[in-house]
Amino acid sequence: MTLEVGRISKSHGLKGQVIVNFTTDRTGERTAPGALLYSEDDVFEVVRAAPHKKQWLVTFKGITTREAADAIQGRSLWADEIDDPDLVFVHELIGKKLVDQHGIDHGEILSLIDNPASDLIELSDDRLVPLVFYVEDDDETVWVDIPEGLFDPAD
């Protein structure tokens, strides 16, 4: 299975380098020399990559001119899924029930909200649970270890 991991933003310089916006927290694997990234009918092999202003400056094998870099501008990049048993894809949590460490079912997970401190799990009753309290999940349930008082009614 492949996953979308980023997008080529624009060319940089005259020697075929491109700016890439990665949408993965696994940039180390995606930017390592020899890493393969897929786009449309092409396979790009990373030769060199370095952080550049919250993005990445990437050199792909065979892309050696500004014109070649311009030709791949705007493309989405895909990569093979990383085999990691601890890897959790947040979109797979949607629709499952959320159960705390006391076995209390707090309802269905509707969505995940991007938040700088911690992504937030949105429940069907509009309550929010920081994703940092996630413990594990299976096909039907997400277990969390929440602090005392998180779900207490407001006074």
TORDOLO-363685 format. One line per 3 residues: for each residue x, y, z of N, C-alpha, C. Coordinates in nm, 4 decimals, padded with zeros to 6 digits, always signed. Last residue first. Layout:
N
X/Y/Z/X/Y/Z/X/Y/Z | ...
END
This chain:
155
-01.8940/+02.3235/+03.6320/-01.9681/+02.3721/+03.7494/-02.0466/+02.4967/+03.7149 | -01.9100/+02.0754/+03.3768/-01.8672/+02.2085/+03.4213/-01.9547/+02.2541/+03.5385 | -01.8568/+01.7257/+03.4393/-01.9419/+01.8373/+03.3941/-01.8907/+01.9684/+03.4512
-01.5542/+01.5608/+03.3455/-01.6442/+01.6048/+03.4509/-01.7296/+01.7198/+03.3987 | -01.3625/+01.4729/+03.1682/-01.5022/+01.4623/+03.1278/-01.5998/+01.4989/+03.2374 | -01.1245/+01.5303/+03.3064/-01.1397/+01.5713/+03.1662/-01.2858/+01.5707/+03.1216
-01.0984/+01.4324/+03.5669/-01.1659/+01.5606/+03.5459/-01.1859/+01.6011/+03.4014 | -00.7921/+01.2659/+03.5353/-00.9097/+01.2909/+03.6194/-00.9688/+01.4279/+03.5863 | -00.6802/+01.2086/+03.1972/-00.6618/+01.2587/+03.3337/-00.7955/+01.2783/+03.4032
-00.7125/+00.8951/+03.0187/-00.7378/+01.0387/+03.0335/-00.7178/+01.0836/+03.1782 | -00.6138/+00.6862/+02.8057/-00.5866/+00.7021/+02.9482/-00.5942/+00.8516/+02.9755 | -00.8128/+00.5103/+02.5651/-00.7364/+00.6273/+02.6081/-00.7171/+00.6227/+02.7591
-00.8737/+00.2977/+02.2930/-00.8592/+00.3132/+02.4366/-00.7702/+00.4322/+02.4655 | -01.1076/+00.2479/+02.0494/-00.9862/+00.3237/+02.0793/-00.9832/+00.3411/+02.2307 | -01.2557/-00.0298/+01.8752/-01.2401/+00.0539/+01.9944/-01.1058/+00.1251/+01.9974
-01.2677/-00.2004/+01.6546/-01.3892/-00.1316/+01.6972/-01.3674/-00.0229/+01.8014 | -01.0167/-00.3114/+01.5942/-01.1104/-00.2858/+01.4846/-01.2308/-00.2013/+01.5250 | -00.8229/-00.1274/+01.8364/-00.8454/-00.2480/+01.7572/-00.9492/-00.2129/+01.6506
-00.5636/+00.0689/+01.9965/-00.6928/+00.0508/+01.9317/-00.7004/-00.0856/+01.8670 | -00.4152/+00.2546/+02.2722/-00.4160/+00.1533/+02.1667/-00.5534/+00.1484/+02.1027 | -00.3910/+00.5187/+02.3848/-00.3130/+00.4049/+02.4347/-00.3012/+00.2985/+02.3266
-00.4060/+00.8745/+02.3774/-00.4262/+00.7474/+02.3061/-00.3357/+00.6406/+02.3655 | -00.3459/+01.1196/+02.4742/-00.3963/+01.0233/+02.5713/-00.4273/+00.8868/+02.5084 | -00.2806/+01.2760/+02.2586/-00.1682/+01.2301/+02.3422/-00.2140/+01.1286/+02.4465
-00.5144/+01.3716/+02.1493/-00.4640/+01.2442/+02.0992/-00.3469/+01.1911/+02.1827 | -00.7519/+01.5127/+02.3708/-00.6193/+01.5213/+02.3080/-00.5669/+01.3818/+02.2690 | -01.0855/+01.5182/+02.2923/-00.9872/+01.4449/+02.3717/-00.8523/+01.4587/+02.3014
-01.3917/+01.6958/+02.3115/-01.2600/+01.6798/+02.2495/-01.1659/+01.6098/+02.3458 | -01.7416/+01.6648/+02.2383/-01.6309/+01.6711/+02.3330/-01.5010/+01.6427/+02.2580 | -01.9508/+01.6296/+02.0570/-01.8683/+01.7506/+02.0450/-01.7579/+01.7630/+02.1502
-02.0557/+01.3791/+02.0597/-02.1252/+01.4801/+02.1409/-02.0458/+01.6105/+02.1495 | -01.8796/+01.2271/+01.9077/-02.0109/+01.2564/+01.8503/-02.0897/+01.3585/+01.9314 | -01.5490/+01.3779/+01.9492/-01.6505/+01.2758/+01.9728/-01.7861/+01.3218/+01.9194
-01.2381/+01.4296/+01.8104/-01.3708/+01.4883/+01.8273/-01.4727/+01.3761/+01.8391 | -00.9177/+01.4437/+01.9290/-01.0203/+01.3490/+01.8878/-01.1550/+01.4156/+01.9152 | -00.6628/+01.6620/+01.8223/-00.7770/+01.6390/+01.9098/-00.8736/+01.5396/+01.8475
-00.3058/+01.6850/+01.8406/-00.4269/+01.6652/+01.7626/-00.5391/+01.6273/+01.8584 | -00.1514/+01.9237/+02.0444/-00.1832/+01.7822/+02.0252/-00.3057/+01.7751/+01.9371 | -00.0671/+02.1863/+01.9838/-00.0197/+02.1179/+02.1044/-00.0383/+01.9671/+02.0939
-00.1903/+02.2523/+01.7284/-00.0454/+02.2599/+01.7505/+00.0051/+02.1824/+01.8726 | -00.4197/+02.0345/+01.5758/-00.3997/+02.1336/+01.6807/-00.2504/+02.1359/+01.7143 | -00.6641/+01.8981/+01.3715/-00.5245/+01.9383/+01.3797/-00.5123/+02.0511/+01.4814
-00.8936/+01.6639/+01.4784/-00.8717/+01.8056/+01.4514/-00.7249/+01.8372/+01.4717 | -01.0697/+01.3924/+01.3580/-00.9509/+01.4380/+01.4279/-00.9227/+01.5790/+01.3822 | -01.4086/+01.2762/+01.4147/-01.2990/+01.3296/+01.3339/-01.1782/+01.3541/+01.4213
-01.5773/+01.1110/+01.5679/-01.6254/+01.1706/+01.4427/-01.5115/+01.2165/+01.3526 | -01.6017/+00.8297/+01.7613/-01.5062/+00.9295/+01.7130/-01.5539/+00.9790/+01.5770 | -01.8753/+00.7690/+01.9857/-01.8076/+00.7486/+01.8572/-01.7140/+00.8646/+01.8233
-01.8470/+00.7261/+02.3469/-01.9117/+00.7516/+02.2191/-01.8202/+00.7339/+02.0997 | -01.7258/+00.6493/+02.5771/-01.7573/+00.7915/+02.5621/-01.8163/+00.8262/+02.4262 | -01.7437/+00.3919/+02.8005/-01.7590/+00.4228/+02.6580/-01.8039/+00.5681/+02.6459
-01.5204/+00.3062/+03.0522/-01.6374/+00.3874/+03.0181/-01.6342/+00.4229/+02.8692 | -01.2995/+00.1789/+03.1513/-01.3945/+00.1000/+03.0732/-01.5196/+00.1756/+03.0339 | -01.1118/+00.3345/+03.2593/-01.2072/+00.2769/+03.3544/-01.3121/+00.1917/+03.2824
-00.9707/+00.4446/+03.0514/-00.9014/+00.3438/+03.1312/-00.9926/+00.2771/+03.2352 | -01.2323/+00.4843/+02.7951/-01.1235/+00.5286/+02.8824/-01.0681/+00.4130/+02.9660 | -01.3035/+00.4501/+02.4535/-01.3209/+00.3941/+02.5872/-01.2017/+00.4362/+02.6724
-01.4742/+00.5352/+02.1676/-01.3650/+00.5758/+02.2549/-01.3958/+00.5274/+02.3961 | -01.5425/+00.3488/+01.8706/-01.5860/+00.4041/+01.9984/-01.4629/+00.4327/+02.0842 | -01.4768/+00.4586/+01.5306/-01.4609/+00.3665/+01.6428/-01.5138/+00.4317/+01.7695
-01.4924/+00.6642/+01.3496/-01.6000/+00.5653/+01.3499/-01.5893/+00.4642/+01.4629 | -01.1447/+00.7028/+01.3060/-01.2779/+00.7599/+01.2851/-01.3817/+00.6479/+01.2747 | -00.9025/+00.5779/+01.2982/-00.9698/+00.5868/+01.4279/-01.1141/+00.6350/+01.4147
-00.7875/+00.6020/+01.0523/-00.8434/+00.4709/+01.0852/-00.9162/+00.4713/+01.2207 | -00.6721/+00.8491/+01.0498/-00.7985/+00.8346/+00.9771/-00.8656/+00.7005/+01.0071 | -00.4288/+00.8048/+01.1837/-00.5398/+00.8679/+01.2546/-00.6731/+00.8537/+01.1812
-00.2554/+00.5189/+01.1968/-00.3051/+00.6156/+01.1003/-00.4325/+00.6756/+01.1587 | +00.0185/+00.4246/+01.3836/-00.1258/+00.4457/+01.3873/-00.1607/+00.5508/+01.2831 | +00.2726/+00.1899/+01.4394/+00.2247/+00.2993/+01.3558/+00.0725/+00.3058/+01.3588
+00.3747/-00.0276/+01.5628/+00.3287/+00.0800/+01.6497/+00.2710/+00.1985/+01.5720 | +00.4703/-00.1946/+01.3615/+00.3508/-00.2356/+01.4354/+00.2953/-00.1270/+01.5267 | +00.5617/-00.0934/+01.0532/+00.5881/-00.0599/+01.1931/+00.4624/-00.0945/+01.2723
+00.6571/-00.0561/+00.7481/+00.6147/-00.1685/+00.8296/+00.6562/-00.1432/+00.9743 | +00.5320/+00.2166/+00.5712/+00.6411/+00.1691/+00.6558/+00.5868/+00.0569/+00.7438 | +00.4083/+00.2095/+00.2395/+00.3801/+00.2134/+00.3825/+00.4993/+00.1558/+00.4591
+00.5801/+00.3839/-00.0188/+00.5311/+00.2593/+00.0395/+00.5099/+00.2776/+00.1889 | +00.4617/+00.7094/-00.1172/+00.5672/+00.6172/-00.0757/+00.5030/+00.4910/-00.0190 | +00.4116/+00.9919/-00.3328/+00.3606/+00.8763/-00.2600/+00.4784/+00.7876/-00.2231
+00.3518/+01.3315/-00.4011/+00.4488/+01.2238/-00.3837/+00.3892/+01.1156/-00.2939 | +00.2089/+01.5420/-00.6503/+00.1988/+01.4735/-00.5220/+00.3000/+01.3594/-00.5200 | +00.3566/+01.8164/-00.8269/+00.3165/+01.6760/-00.8190/+00.3073/+01.6271/-00.6750
+00.4547/+02.0730/-00.8503/+00.3141/+02.0550/-00.8182/+00.2686/+01.9111/-00.8044 | +00.7059/+02.0079/-01.0964/+00.6483/+02.0992/-00.9968/+00.4999/+02.0713/-00.9759 | +00.8261/+01.8800/-01.2982/+00.7630/+01.7956/-01.1955/+00.7004/+01.8784/-01.0823
+00.9328/+02.0780/-01.4619/+00.8371/+01.9850/-01.5212/+00.7666/+01.8969/-01.4170 | +01.1258/+02.2029/-01.3061/+01.0019/+02.2749/-01.3343/+00.8931/+02.1798/-01.3850 | +01.3259/+02.0068/-01.3261/+01.2619/+02.0332/-01.1968/+01.1291/+02.1059/-01.2159
+01.3942/+02.0370/-01.5946/+01.3436/+01.9074/-01.5476/+01.2708/+01.9235/-01.4138 | +01.4868/+02.3033/-01.5869/+01.3729/+02.2671/-01.6721/+01.3106/+02.1349/-01.6264 | +01.7114/+02.2848/-01.4252/+01.5967/+02.3653/-01.3809/+01.4716/+02.3266/-01.4588
+01.8401/+01.9481/-01.4177/+01.8307/+02.0833/-01.4724/+01.7081/+02.1548/-01.4151 | +01.8322/+01.6905/-01.3250/+01.9597/+01.7636/-01.3129/+01.9560/+01.9053/-01.3687 | +01.7086/+01.4133/-01.2247/+01.6548/+01.5494/-01.2382/+01.7722/+01.6433/-01.2144
+01.8443/+01.1773/-01.1721/+01.7972/+01.2025/-01.3079/+01.7347/+01.3394/-01.3299 | +01.7460/+01.1579/-00.8381/+01.8284/+01.0988/-00.9424/+01.7639/+01.1274/-01.0789 | +01.6646/+01.4663/-00.6775/+01.6248/+01.3343/-00.7246/+01.7197/+01.2876/-00.8344
+01.7135/+01.6583/-00.3981/+01.7721/+01.6260/-00.5283/+01.7314/+01.4829/-00.5617 | +01.5309/+01.8923/-00.2047/+01.5546/+01.7533/-00.2448/+01.6158/+01.7472/-00.3843 | +01.4684/+02.0604/+00.0765/+01.5353/+02.0802/-00.0511/+01.5837/+01.9420/-00.0944
+01.1676/+02.0897/+00.2580/+01.2885/+02.0131/+00.2277/+01.3386/+02.0484/+00.0892 | +01.0521/+02.3282/+00.5005/+01.0279/+02.2372/+00.3891/+01.1556/+02.1568/+00.3702 | +01.1302/+02.5112/+00.6845/+01.0111/+02.4304/+00.7167/+00.9694/+02.3386/+00.6021
+01.3796/+02.5919/+00.5412/+01.2677/+02.6817/+00.5760/+01.1357/+02.6066/+00.5957 | +01.4841/+02.2902/+00.4709/+01.4968/+02.4224/+00.4091/+01.3718/+02.5035/+00.4413 | +01.6704/+01.9889/+00.5266/+01.5647/+02.0833/+00.5670/+01.5932/+02.2217/+00.5093
+01.7754/+01.7990/+00.2418/+01.8093/+01.8762/+00.3610/+01.6925/+01.9675/+00.3971 | +01.8882/+01.5253/+00.0455/+01.7793/+01.6082/+00.0960/+01.8247/+01.6779/+00.2230 | +01.9785/+01.3313/-00.2404/+02.0192/+01.4166/-00.1285/+01.8971/+01.4977/-00.0860
+01.8496/+01.1457/-00.3954/+01.9958/+01.1468/-00.3930/+02.0438/+01.2186/-00.2678 | +01.5646/+00.9511/-00.4149/+01.6283/+01.0620/-00.3448/+01.7804/+01.0427/-00.3480 | +01.4069/+00.8697/-00.7110/+01.4996/+00.8226/-00.6086/+01.5702/+00.9429/-00.5473
+01.0806/+00.8479/-00.8257/+01.1918/+00.9371/-00.7974/+01.2762/+00.8782/-00.6852 | +00.8948/+00.7241/-01.0845/+00.9543/+00.6873/-00.9562/+01.0759/+00.7766/-00.9385 | +00.5887/+00.8103/-01.2570/+00.7322/+00.8216/-01.2324/+00.7706/+00.7709/-01.0935
+00.3237/+00.8427/-01.3127/+00.3888/+00.7236/-01.3678/+00.5387/+00.7216/-01.3423 | +00.2525/+00.9971/-01.0129/+00.1931/+00.9644/-01.1421/+00.2599/+00.8379/-01.1953 | +00.5190/+00.9272/-00.8169/+00.4321/+01.0350/-00.8606/+00.3843/+01.0037/-01.0013
+00.6969/+00.8010/-00.5329/+00.6218/+00.7784/-00.6565/+00.5333/+00.8979/-00.6873 | +01.0196/+00.7611/-00.4048/+00.8935/+00.8336/-00.3968/+00.8260/+00.8240/-00.5332 | +01.2621/+00.5835/-00.2288/+01.1830/+00.5930/-00.3517/+01.0504/+00.6616/-00.3230
+01.5863/+00.6517/-00.1000/+01.4418/+00.6396/-00.0775/+01.3681/+00.6598/-00.2098 | +01.8493/+00.7155/-00.1542/+01.7990/+00.5881/-00.2029/+01.6504/+00.5670/-00.1805 | +01.8981/+00.9013/+00.1397/+01.9484/+00.8669/+00.0060/+01.9029/+00.7258/-00.0331
+01.5916/+00.9892/+00.3045/+01.7207/+00.9196/+00.3077/+01.7679/+00.8916/+00.1647 | +01.3410/+01.0931/+00.3166/+01.4453/+01.1786/+00.2591/+01.5831/+01.1127/+00.2595 | +01.1768/+00.9087/+00.4401/+01.1376/+00.9571/+00.3070/+01.2467/+01.0391/+00.2388
+01.2853/+00.8649/+00.6909/+01.2788/+00.7530/+00.5959/+01.2545/+00.8014/+00.4537 | +01.2531/+01.1272/+00.7939/+01.3839/+01.0614/+00.7916/+01.3887/+00.9475/+00.6920 | +00.9825/+01.1873/+00.7950/+01.0665/+01.2450/+00.6894/+01.2033/+01.1792/+00.6830
+00.7442/+01.1049/+00.9222/+00.8518/+01.0087/+00.8987/+00.9454/+01.0594/+00.7882 | +00.5256/+01.2534/+00.9334/+00.6187/+01.2720/+01.0439/+00.7375/+01.1772/+01.0314 | +00.4223/+01.4101/+00.6306/+00.4463/+01.2910/+00.7105/+00.5389/+01.3265/+00.8247
+00.4121/+01.5803/+00.4196/+00.2954/+01.5720/+00.5063/+00.3031/+01.4454/+00.5910 | +00.6570/+01.8019/+00.2886/+00.6190/+01.6688/+00.3337/+00.5010/+01.6779/+00.4292 | +00.7184/+01.9832/+00.0205/+00.6405/+01.9966/+00.1442/+00.5971/+01.8561/+00.1838
+01.0207/+02.0433/-00.1427/+00.9140/+01.9472/-00.1149/+00.8505/+01.9810/+00.0194 | +01.1844/+02.1981/-00.4039/+01.1345/+02.2179/-00.2684/+01.0166/+02.1219/-00.2505 | +01.4492/+02.0524/-00.5982/+01.3106/+02.0941/-00.5793/+01.2827/+02.1143/-00.4309
+01.7260/+02.0804/-00.8291/+01.6717/+02.0622/-00.6948/+01.5278/+02.1137/-00.6886 | +01.8417/+02.1288/-01.0767/+01.7366/+02.0279/-01.0659/+01.6822/+02.0040/-00.9265 | +02.0238/+02.3404/-01.0815/+02.0749/+02.2034/-01.0964/+01.9715/+02.0948/-01.0680
+01.9496/+02.6002/-01.0274/+01.9644/+02.5627/-01.1685/+02.0004/+02.4163/-01.1904 | +01.6977/+02.6718/-00.7701/+01.8297/+02.6768/-00.8321/+01.8295/+02.6265/-00.9752 | +01.4251/+02.4777/-00.7396/+01.5130/+02.5634/-00.6606/+01.6524/+02.5596/-00.7244
+01.0731/+02.4350/-00.8164/+01.2156/+02.4122/-00.8403/+01.2963/+02.5120/-00.7587 | +00.8130/+02.3552/-00.5788/+00.8707/+02.4300/-00.6906/+01.0170/+02.3913/-00.7082 | +00.6777/+02.1378/-00.4377/+00.6289/+02.2749/-00.4411/+00.6791/+02.3491/-00.5643
+00.5663/+01.8211/-00.4373/+00.6756/+01.9028/-00.4898/+00.6210/+02.0440/-00.5087 | +00.4314/+01.6867/-00.1416/+00.4074/+01.7478/-00.2727/+00.5292/+01.8299/-00.3107 | +00.3734/+01.3814/+00.0526/+00.4138/+01.5189/+00.0278/+00.3806/+01.5658/-00.1114
+00.2740/+01.1288/+00.0867/+00.3681/+01.1777/+00.1879/+00.4119/+01.3219/+00.1653 | +00.0194/+00.8966/+00.0525/+00.0660/+01.0281/+00.0097/+00.1519/+01.0861/+00.1213 | +00.1154/+00.5548/+00.0465/+00.0541/+00.6659/+00.1169/+00.1052/+00.7958/+00.0591
+00.0509/+00.2239/-00.0771/+00.1254/+00.3497/-00.0776/+00.0435/+00.4576/-00.0089 | +00.0844/-00.1171/+00.0000/+00.0000/+00.0000/+00.0000/+00.0894/+00.1241/+00.0000
END
